[in-house]
């Protein structure tokens, strides 16, 4: 399975919008892949927020 499909599935879960055919394909993704993708995206978001706060505060 493609990591890109995992990223799209996780982002669609955050947003809550997904087409029926795409949602059915997400069922074929491995849970470990989705968990790892979600953790990487959350870590990236936290890093981005820390950089912005640091940049604003200085």
C-alpha positions as CSV (number, residue, x, y, z in Angstrom):
1,X,0.0,0.0,0.0
2,X,1.1,3.5,-0.8
3,X,2.0,5.9,2.1
4,X,0.3,8.6,0.1
5,X,-3.0,6.7,0.4
6,X,-2.4,6.5,4.1
7,X,-1.8,10.2,4.4
8,X,-5.0,10.9,2.4
9,X,-7.0,8.6,4.6
10,X,-5.7,10.2,7.8
11,X,-6.3,13.7,6.6
12,X,-9.8,12.8,5.4
13,X,-10.5,11.3,8.8
14,X,-9.4,14.7,10.4
15,X,-11.6,16.7,8.0
16,X,-14.4,14.2,7.9
17,X,-15.0,14.3,4.2
18,X,-14.4,11.2,2.1
19,X,-16.1,9.8,-1.1
20,X,-17.7,6.4,-0.7
21,X,-15.3,4.6,-3.2
22,X,-12.3,6.1,-1.5
23,X,-13.6,5.2,1.9
24,X,-13.9,1.6,0.8
25,X,-10.3,1.6,-0.4
26,X,-9.2,2.9,3.0
27,X,-10.4,-0.4,4.5
28,X,-7.6,-2.2,2.7
29,X,-4.9,-0.1,4.5
30,X,-3.1,-1.7,7.3
31,X,-3.9,-0.3,10.8
32,X,-0.2,0.0,11.6
33,X,0.3,2.1,8.5
34,X,-2.5,4.4,9.5
35,X,-1.3,4.8,13.0
36,X,2.3,5.5,11.9
37,X,1.0,8.1,9.4
38,X,-1.2,9.8,11.9
39,X,1.7,10.0,14.4
40,X,4.0,11.5,11.8
41,X,1.4,14.1,10.8
42,X,0.7,15.0,14.4
43,X,4.4,15.4,15.1
44,X,4.8,17.6,12.1
45,X,1.9,19.8,13.2
46,X,3.3,20.1,16.7
47,X,6.7,21.0,15.3
48,X,5.2,23.6,13.0
49,X,3.2,25.2,15.8
50,X,6.3,25.3,18.0
51,X,8.3,27.0,15.3
52,X,5.6,29.5,14.7
53,X,5.3,30.3,18.4
54,X,9.0,30.6,18.7
55,X,9.2,32.9,15.7
56,X,6.4,35.1,17.0
57,X,7.8,35.3,20.5
58,X,11.2,36.5,19.4
